[in-house]
């Protein structure tokens, strides 16, 4: 059988993963430290059987059109909003992703942001570095708000939302949540209470977003929702930038509709220099580093490669984003290895 031809859009940080890939496939690798340009992506995907891409690569109809042999798109991410899933499914292209292996890392970063915003950690660090720590210890200097014992509102109680809520038990928090469906296992394990989204927005001291970006969740949090939140509340987004209407959030933070925000994801990434968010003290910004831990990124690489190879072997991948594809083209028909 012919070896599958695969385009890999970035070097992955796991030698084991890269070797596994080379063992089974002819690999065309973008070796640059940045994503391929649109033109490069289109050029290199031509004639390929598999594509291993990142969330920075927009994989749409145009890309699929030039690669009629494409059998699998494996993304090195849990999110797959950068891939036109409907189009892939229609063409019998399997789309795989990396859920599970980054859950705890993203939950850790979410908590880093919660504490950093609530207790003004970044602002305090900046203040010292710029030589502004002048006065003596003061009862009212750099006051934030307590986290312990407060109410945490989770919007999207999937794997990551649950991992964030689990950590909240150590902070003796009340946990309320909204999701498309009730998660009775989480209610049982953590005592989380299911509420309509409006009630979660109104009651929570900290709201953390853990929904995928879809047509339904685009700008899920806008002016109306931000105005429902407590003036003392904090919004955390480690999901996808476009789940929040950024312009409304900037106004909310400037005009005090809410107290602060912690953001790891943005509608436009990288966040443009001088963006209004960068001018605000009550927001902590991180550059989409939710899964950026050495161990996590290596596991993601291995899972992305395993998924890709599984499909090309005609086997069930660990995480299929478009299970309906099997009705269009069964795994036995994509088997090459
Ligand atoms: C990161 O944002 C991911 O989707 O893995």
Boltz pocket constraint, residues with backbone or C-beta under 6 A from the ligand:
constraints:
  - pocket:
      binder: B
      contacts: [[A, 55], [A, 76], [A, 77], [A, 78], [A, 79], [A, 80], [A, 102], [A, 238], [A, 239], [A, 290], [A, 291]]
      max_distance: 6.0
